[in-house]
Amino acid sequence: NMETVKRLTREVRIQAKYERSLEVLRYLKEQGINRTKSGIMLGLGETEAEVIQTLEDLRGVGLDVVTIGHYLQPS
């Protein structure tokens, strides 16, 4: 999963690298996986432009399905 936009990746997923996640998704598609899926979470401080860029990046690696969730801070 991508989980979030590029700028927030290290903050949200300490071990993750945005480009590596994209490459894994691209690799899976190239290996013949018919349906690839990833998810992103909104509500962490991302901008609309960052969300659009992330969706374009996912489209660029041939992703088939994107799920979008929303983070709600506990109150």
C-alpha positions as CSV (number, residue, x, y, z in Angstrom):
1,N,0.0,0.0,0.0
2,M,1.1,3.5,-0.7
3,E,-0.7,4.7,2.5
4,T,-0.1,8.4,1.9
5,V,1.4,11.0,-0.4
6,K,5.2,11.2,-1.2
7,R,5.9,14.1,1.2
8,L,4.4,12.2,4.2
9,T,5.6,8.7,3.4
10,R,8.5,8.7,5.9
11,E,6.4,10.2,8.6
12,V,3.5,7.7,8.2
13,R,5.6,4.6,7.3
14,I,9.1,4.9,8.8
15,Q,10.6,2.1,6.8
16,A,8.8,2.8,3.5
17,K,10.1,4.6,0.4
18,Y,7.5,6.1,-1.9
19,E,9.4,5.2,-5.1
20,R,10.1,1.6,-3.9
21,S,6.4,1.1,-3.3
22,L,5.6,2.3,-6.8
23,E,8.3,0.0,-8.2
24,V,6.8,-3.0,-6.3
25,L,3.4,-2.3,-7.8
26,R,4.9,-1.9,-11.3
27,Y,6.8,-5.2,-10.9
28,L,3.7,-7.1,-9.9
29,K,1.8,-5.8,-12.9
30,E,4.7,-6.7,-15.2
31,Q,4.7,-10.2,-13.7
32,G,1.2,-10.7,-14.9
33,I,-0.8,-10.0,-11.8
34,N,-4.2,-9.3,-13.4
35,R,-5.6,-6.9,-10.7
36,T,-3.4,-4.8,-8.6
37,K,-4.7,-2.7,-5.7
38,S,-3.3,-0.1,-3.3
39,G,-4.8,2.3,-0.8
40,I,-4.1,5.8,0.5
41,M,-5.3,7.5,3.6
42,L,-6.4,11.1,3.7
43,G,-6.5,13.5,6.7
44,L,-2.8,13.6,7.5
45,G,-2.1,17.0,6.1
46,E,-1.7,16.3,2.4
47,T,-2.8,18.8,-0.2
48,E,-5.2,18.3,-3.0
49,A,-2.3,18.5,-5.5
50,E,-0.4,15.8,-3.6
51,V,-3.4,13.5,-3.7
52,I,-3.8,14.0,-7.4
53,Q,-0.1,13.4,-8.0
54,T,-0.2,10.2,-6.0
55,L,-3.2,9.0,-8.0
56,E,-1.4,9.8,-11.2
57,D,1.7,8.0,-10.0
58,L,-0.4,4.9,-9.3
59,R,-2.0,5.1,-12.7
60,G,1.4,5.4,-14.2
61,V,2.5,2.0,-12.8
62,G,-0.7,0.4,-14.2
63,L,-2.6,0.1,-10.9
64,D,-6.2,-1.2,-11.3
65,V,-7.9,-0.3,-8.0
66,V,-7.3,2.4,-5.4
67,T,-9.0,2.6,-2.1
68,I,-9.2,5.9,-0.2
69,G,-9.7,6.1,3.5
70,H,-9.8,8.9,5.9
71,Y,-7.8,9.2,9.2
72,L,-9.8,10.5,12.1
73,Q,-7.8,11.5,15.2
74,P,-9.1,10.0,18.4
75,S,-11.0,12.5,20.5
